[in-house]
Amino acid sequence: MKKLISLALAGGMVLSLAACGSSASTAASTATESTSTAESTAESTASEGKQLKIAFFMYENSNTFTTYIRKGLENYGAENNVVVDSFDGKSDQSTQTDAITTTLAKGGYDMIVVNPVDSGAGETINNLCRQYDIPVIYADRAPDLVGGILDDYEQAYYVGLDWSDPGAVQAQMVYDAWTADSSKLDKNGDGVLQYVLLQGNVAQQNAIYRTAAINELFEGWAADGTMKTEQLDIQDGNWSSDKGKDVMDAWNVKFGDEIEAVLCNNDTMAMGAIESLKTAGAFDDGNGPIVYGINGIPDVWEMIEDGYMAGTVLTSPYREAKIIIDMAKNITDGKDALDGTDYKWGEFGKDVRVDDVAITKETLKIAQDDYAACM
């Protein structure tokens, strides 16, 4: 799956690099510190040894999944004598870069963790870290890994999801539902699953690869005759519930009952799509389209229990946070980053990927237990 659509990725990276040219006029002071773990929390931990201080630069504090990563870092960090201070990038690369610049100049941190606004910002961030000789772990949203950004700086690492696997797991869930009983999904009885796809920001690798994984698997199943599909449309939902709802509103008008499945690159867009479908009365007869998301966030658990959402893919924020803290402790202790862990390096040699889990009503507790550690 890692060989998917190199050309599409290259196109996405061009868009991403172009986005990096946003105005640098935003003052560093606007990069407000969104949360700070109290010193007393870390001091009260049973862990021994030197206290580790990490600055976590979030791309957007209001993003649900990123907030759970932050809470995971704080909670697991507190258990391991690690203080985590978080800064909100407000979805603006200039704001985030200014915050990193100011924070590194002030000092006081052993490492920074960056959830980059723009995947093209890695070189600038690496140069700042090199200037102050401080390690950086890129988290969740990837910098330009394909372009060699981890090789550019010896102390640069990445922890996040496998780009394509969540899409592959989602596609497999659709396939399993179809092969189990296609009559439940095939409302018009034509032997083809008509679906729409809400993609994340098309300039980002996660969106590109998740979508590519779905397309590749669907093409294979269509070729062998086990599941024929027709993509009615694909639109950029920008990872947003509001945008997801707006796009779904337009689809309801254009396609109506033709839509048999709605595939979303994340849960937040799925939430907006479900709100739109409810308003349109798509679920009134108990025969609405199946809707799938990715992330497994608490906001969709009730939707899964009530049958509005067929399933999602758990992309564990706690597992991601735990890997980051464990690596940070090793790196700052002068050990190999993966020393004493069961983690494995990924395809770029300095990246660790988080496993994904299919979540339905029957397996919902897996997601509930995972997110409980991030609350």
N, C-alpha and C positions, 0 to 999 in steps of 0.2 A: 504493500500500500504506500510505501514511502517513495515510490517512483512516480506517483501521480502527477500529471499535468505540469511539467516543468515550464511549459510555455505560459500557462495561465498564471503560475506563480510569478514569472518574470514580469508579466503585465501588471500584476498586483503590486509588485515592488516599485515599478515606475510610478504608479499612482501614489504609493506610500511616500516615496522620496519627494515627490512634488508637494505633498502635504506638509513636509517638514519645513517648507519655506514660510510658515506663518510668522507674523510680526514678532520681532524680539523686543518690542517696546514695552511689553508688560513688565512692570517692576518686580524685582525679586520679592518684595514685601507682599505681593498679592498671592504668592504661593503659601497660603495659610496652612498652618499645622492643624490637621483635622482632628487628630487624637494623640494622646501621649500616655504611655503606660507609666503609672506612678512609680517613683523610685522605691517606695516602701513595699510595693508588690514583689519586686524582684528580691529585695533584701530579706523578705520573709520566707522565700523559697528554701526548701530543704537542700537544694543543690549546693555543692561545695565549689570552691575555686573562684577565679576572676569573673566578675560580672561583664558580660558582653553587651555592647550597645549597638543597635542596628537602626538606621534610618530607612523607612519604607516609603518610597515615592510612588503613590498610586496614580493611575491615569485619570481616575474619576471616582471621588469618594462616594457619589450617589449610586454607582453601579453595584447592583446586588451581589453578584458573584465575587467581585473584588473586595467588597466589605467583609464577606465571609473568610476570604483569605487573610485579611487584616486581623480579624478576630482569632483565627487559627494561629497566626504568628504570635499574637499577644498571649493567648492562653497556653500554648505549648512552650513559648518562650519563658513565661513566668514559672513554669515547672522546671526550667533548666537554667535559671540564673541569667536570662537574656531579657533586656529591656528593648522594646520596639516602639519607636516614635514614628507616626505616619503623617505624610504631607499630601495634600490634595492637588493634583495637576490640573483639575478642572477641564479636562479634555483639550488642553492647549499645550503643545510641546514647548512653546516659549516659556510659559509659566512653570512647567516642570523643570526645564533646563535651568532656569533662573534659581529655582529652589535648590536644586542639586549644587549649583555653583556656590550659593550663599552658605549652605550647610557644610559643604566640604571646607570652605574658607574658615568657618568658625571652628571646625574641628570637634572633637569629643565623641566621634563614632568610630567603631572598629570596622564596620562594613556598611555598604549601602545595598538595598534591594530595590530594583527598579521595575515597575510595571509600566512600560513605556507607552506614551500617548501615540507615538509615531514609530513604526518599525525602522524608519530610516535614521533615527536619532542615535543609534548605537555608537557610531564613530565619535560623535561629540561627547557622549557620556564616557566612553572608554578613555578619551583624552583627558577629561577632567579627573577621572579616577587615577590615571597614570601620573598626573601632575602631583597628586597628593598621596600616591602609593597606597591606595586603599582598594580592597577587593570589591567586586560588584557581582551580584547574582541577579540576572534578569528573570522576572517572574511572570508566568502565565502568558502575557502578550509578548511575542517574540520580537527581538531585533532582527536584523538581516542575517540570519544564521546561514542561509545559502551563500551569501556574499562573504562569509568567513569572519564575521564580527567577533566570534569567540577566539579565533586565532590572532586577531588584531591586538589583543591585550591578554597577557599571561594570566592575570587574575580575574578574568571574566568567565562567568558560567551562566547556564540557563536551566531553570526548572519549570516545567509546564506540561501541558497535555500533548499527546501525540496529535499532530495536526489533523490527520485523516481518520484516525480510529473512531472518534465520536460519531462521525458521519457514517462509517461502516457499521458500527453497532446499531445506529438508528435504522439504516437501510435493512439490516438483518431482522430487526423487530417487525418492520413492515412486511418483509418476505414471510416471516413465520406466521404472522396474522393471516396473510393471503393464502398460504398453503394449508393452514389449519381449516379455514372455511372462507373461501373467496366470495361466497354468496352474501356474506355480511358486509363486505366492502364494495362489491361490484353492484352498485345501486341500479345501473341501467342495463345490466346483464350482457354487456358486450364482450366480456372476457378480458377487458383491459382496465387497469387501475389509472384513472385520471387524477392527477395531483398537481398542486401548486407548491412552490418552494420559496420560503422566506429566508434569504441569505443574509449573513452578517455583512459588515462593512467590506465591500469588495476589494479594498486596498489592503486587507489584512490576511495573513497566511491562514489563520484558523478558519476563516470563512471560505477561502479559496479551496483548501484541502478537504474540509468537511463536505462541501458541495461536490467536489470531484469524486470523492469516495462513493457518495450516493449515486452519482451518474454512472460511474464505472460498474458498480454492482448491478444496478438496474439494467444496464445494457447487456451484461452477461446473462442475467436471468431471462431477459427478453429473447436473447439469441438461443438459449436452450429450451425456451418455451414454458418454463416453470412459472414465470410471472411477467406478463406483458404490461408495459406502462406507457402513459402519455403525459408528458409535462405540459400542462396548459399554460403555465407562465412561471417565471422566476423574477423576483424583485429584491432589491437591497432594502432590508428592514433596519439597517444600522444598529442592530442589537437592541432596539428600543421597543417598549410596549406600545407607546403612542404611534410610532411609525408602523409597527406591525399591524395595529388596528386600522390605520389609514389605508395601508395596502390591501388588507383583507376586505375593508369596506368596498373598495373599487372592484375587487375580485367577485364579491357577492353580487354586485350589479352586473358585471360582465359575464360571469359563468354560472352563478346560482347553483342549482342542484347538480350541475355537471361535476363539481368538485367532490371527489371521493376521499381524498387524503390531503392533509396540510402538513408539510415537513418544514421544520424551523431549525435554524442553526443554533438557536439557544432558547431557553425557557421563557425569557422575558418577551421576546417576539411572539412566542406561542400564547402567552397570556393575553396580549393585545388581539391576536387572531381569534381566540376563543371568545373574548368580549364582543368582538364584531359579529361572530357567528351566532352568539346568543341573541344579540339585538336583531339580527336578520331572521331569527326564528328557525335557524338550521337544525337545532336540536329538539324542536317541539314534538316531532313525531317519533323521537327516539332512534332516528336513523340518520344522524348527521355524519359528517366526514370524520375519519380518524385524524387526530392531531398528535404530533410527536414533537418533543423539544429536546434540548440538551442542557445539562448541568445538574438537574435533580434538586433545584432550590426549594426551600420550604413553601414558597408562594404557590407552587403548583401541586402540592400534596393533596389538598382538598379536591382540586380539579380531577386528579387521577382517581381518588376514592369515589367521586360522584360520577365518573364515567365521561366527563367532558374531554379529558385528555387520555389518550390510549397508553402513553408511556413517555419516558424520557431516558436520558443517558447520564448516569452519575459521573461527573468529573470532579472528583473529591477535592474540595478546598482544604480540608484538614490534612489530607495526605500530602498535598502540595506544600502547605505551611510546615509540616513536620520535616519534610525533606530539606527545605530551605534552612531551617534552624539547625538540623543535624550537620549539614554541610558547612554552615557558617562557623559552628563551633570547631569543626576539624580544621578548616582553613585558617582561622585566627590562632589556632593552637599549633600551626606549622605542620599539620599532618596532611596526608592525602585526603582530598575532599570527601571520598566515600569510605574512609577508614572505619571499620567496625559496623558497617551497615550492609543491608542486602540490596542496595540500589545498584543499578547498572548504567554505564554510560550509553548514550544513544548514538545516532548516526553521525553526529558532528563532533564526537569525542569528548565534549565537556558539557553535555546536556543530559538531564535526567527526565524521563517521562512518567506521567502518572497514569495508572491503569484505569480503564473505563468499565462501568457496569450497567447492564440493561435494567431499567426500573419500570415495573408495572405495578398494578394494585397488589399483586401477590408478593412482590419483592420490595415494597415501599419501605419497610423497616430498615433495610440496608442504608438507604439514603437518610432516613431519620436519625439513625445512630451516628452517622458520619457528621451531619450538620450540627448535632447536639454538642459536639466538641468545639464548634465555632460560634457558640452563643454565650 
